[in-house]
Amino acid sequence: MANKTDVDYNLPYDNRTQRLKRRYQGLSRVAAAINDLYIYGVYPSNFPNLTTVLEQAKDHCKEIIKETKKEIALIEDPATNYDITENDKLEEVQ
Protein backbone atom coordinates (compact mmCIF):
# COMPACT_ATOMS: atom_id res chain seq x y z
CA MET A 1 0.00 0.00 0.00
CA ALA A 2 1.34 3.43 -0.92
CA ASN A 3 1.98 6.11 1.65
CA LYS A 4 0.56 9.60 1.32
CA THR A 5 4.07 10.80 0.53
CA ASP A 6 4.20 8.56 -2.61
CA VAL A 7 1.66 10.69 -4.50
CA ASP A 8 2.98 11.95 -7.82
CA TYR A 9 2.43 15.71 -7.91
CA ASN A 10 3.92 16.16 -11.37
CA LEU A 11 0.74 15.36 -13.24
CA PRO A 12 0.27 16.62 -16.81
CA TYR A 13 -1.10 20.14 -16.98
CA ASP A 14 -4.55 20.38 -18.51
CA ASN A 15 -4.65 23.75 -20.18
CA ARG A 16 -7.64 25.73 -21.33
CA THR A 17 -7.02 25.19 -25.05
CA GLN A 18 -7.07 21.41 -24.62
CA ARG A 19 -10.32 21.59 -22.66
CA LEU A 20 -11.90 23.81 -25.34
CA LYS A 21 -10.78 21.45 -28.09
CA ARG A 22 -12.28 18.49 -26.24
CA ARG A 23 -15.52 20.44 -25.78
CA TYR A 24 -15.56 21.25 -29.49
CA GLN A 25 -14.95 17.62 -30.42
CA GLY A 26 -17.61 16.32 -28.04
CA LEU A 27 -20.28 18.77 -29.15
CA SER A 28 -19.48 18.06 -32.80
CA ARG A 29 -20.01 14.37 -32.13
CA VAL A 30 -23.35 15.10 -30.43
CA ALA A 31 -24.55 17.18 -33.38
CA ALA A 32 -23.43 14.50 -35.84
CA ALA A 33 -25.18 11.79 -33.82
CA ILE A 34 -28.43 13.77 -33.86
CA ASN A 35 -28.12 14.11 -37.64
CA ASP A 36 -27.63 10.33 -37.98
CA LEU A 37 -30.72 9.26 -36.01
CA TYR A 38 -32.63 8.50 -39.21
CA ILE A 39 -30.21 5.60 -39.76
CA TYR A 40 -31.66 3.99 -36.65
CA GLY A 41 -35.28 4.59 -37.59
CA VAL A 42 -35.86 7.76 -35.57
CA TYR A 43 -37.95 9.92 -37.88
CA PRO A 44 -40.07 13.02 -37.18
CA SER A 45 -43.13 11.03 -38.25
CA ASN A 46 -42.39 8.31 -35.65
CA PHE A 47 -41.23 10.55 -32.81
CA PRO A 48 -42.40 14.13 -33.44
CA ASN A 49 -41.77 15.48 -29.93
CA LEU A 50 -38.40 13.77 -29.56
CA THR A 51 -37.11 14.99 -32.92
CA THR A 52 -38.26 18.55 -32.14
CA VAL A 53 -36.36 18.56 -28.86
CA LEU A 54 -33.29 16.99 -30.46
CA GLU A 55 -33.26 19.55 -33.29
CA GLN A 56 -33.37 22.32 -30.70
CA ALA A 57 -30.53 20.64 -28.81
CA LYS A 58 -28.52 20.35 -32.04
CA ASP A 59 -29.03 24.06 -32.76
CA HIS A 60 -27.90 24.87 -29.23
CA CYS A 61 -24.82 22.66 -29.69
CA LYS A 62 -24.00 24.47 -32.92
CA GLU A 63 -24.11 27.84 -31.15
CA ILE A 64 -21.76 26.60 -28.43
CA ILE A 65 -19.48 25.10 -31.11
CA LYS A 66 -19.25 28.50 -32.83
CA GLU A 67 -18.42 30.24 -29.55
CA THR A 68 -15.85 27.58 -28.69
CA LYS A 69 -14.18 27.89 -32.10
CA LYS A 70 -13.92 31.65 -31.63
CA GLU A 71 -12.44 31.21 -28.16
CA ILE A 72 -9.87 28.68 -29.42
CA ALA A 73 -8.91 31.04 -32.24
CA LEU A 74 -8.43 33.93 -29.83
CA ILE A 75 -6.22 31.85 -27.56
CA GLU A 76 -4.11 30.22 -30.27
CA ASP A 77 -3.84 33.16 -32.65
CA PRO A 78 -4.83 36.42 -30.97
CA ALA A 79 -5.64 39.24 -33.35
CA THR A 80 -3.62 41.68 -31.25
CA ASN A 81 -0.42 40.11 -32.57
CA TYR A 82 -1.21 41.64 -35.96
CA ASP A 83 -2.71 44.97 -34.97
CA ILE A 84 -0.70 48.17 -35.24
CA THR A 85 -0.58 50.20 -32.07
CA GLU A 86 0.28 53.85 -31.53
CA ASN A 87 3.78 52.92 -30.34
CA ASP A 88 4.69 51.05 -33.54
CA LYS A 89 6.92 52.84 -36.02
CA LEU A 90 6.47 52.06 -39.68
CA GLU A 91 9.11 52.44 -42.35
CA GLU A 92 8.37 54.91 -45.07
CA VAL A 93 8.14 53.25 -48.45
CA GLN A 94 9.69 55.24 -51.29
Summary of the structure (lengths in Angstrom):
residues: 94
radius of gyration: 23.2
end to end distance: 76.0
largest distance: 76.0
contacts: 167
relative contact order: 0.12
helix: 64%
strand: 0%
